[in-house]
């Protein structure tokens, strides 16, 4: 009997695992990620984001409002946007002012270019902060003008002389200003007569035509058509625009009395100039 041959068992094939070489990030990717991290952690990036968020929020907040009369948070007031030259007017009420901080304050394109400073009132009162404000305001590079609070019950000529004794005009100043806003117990005709005396005396002595300041209502009631050849500074608050007759030669508009300005501890009047930089320079004393 033939014995069949036994087959040797088949050899099992050993499965070899292929070693996959783990590749690290390429140099380009590493540089790219590092750049992205630097950008995300950069204060400039966050400043850019915050600026855009702020602009978007302002746009949303101002929907439905007059686009020419915008809120400026730093100044805490609404400011007409169609004017490029802005200023303030001050007296002892504002206390001691840091004029360099006033000059340095800015939001968007709004900054302080000029200041009217109270000097005198009647024939006896000198504003206690005038000399300091007059000196320090000009030193900070702000165009300054002095104003006198007019009392119609007193002589216009004597008030002009008193004003001139306390204010020394120089090149680069704004013209002198008379602030007239009350009858002071006299008839309108008498007030106008004394005001005319004051204006004439100032112009004769300085060779510069002074500016008249008044509230819109007072001007329309008592001054309109009597002093039309004088430059006007009109007070009319919280309005997007100053609406007056086309014949009224106004150059300054006091549009708010509640502004907050760096370097001043109390609220202050805020003004705009009706014209461009060339017109403003032309108005200055030469």
Helices and strands as residue ranges (DSSP letters): H 27-41, H 43-61, E 69-72, E 77-80, E 86-90, G 92-94, H 99-104, E 106-107, E 110-121, E 125-126, H 130-139, E 143-149, H 156-166, E 177-179, H 188-206, E 211-215, H 216-218, I 219-223, E 231-235, E 250-259, E 268-273, H 277-283
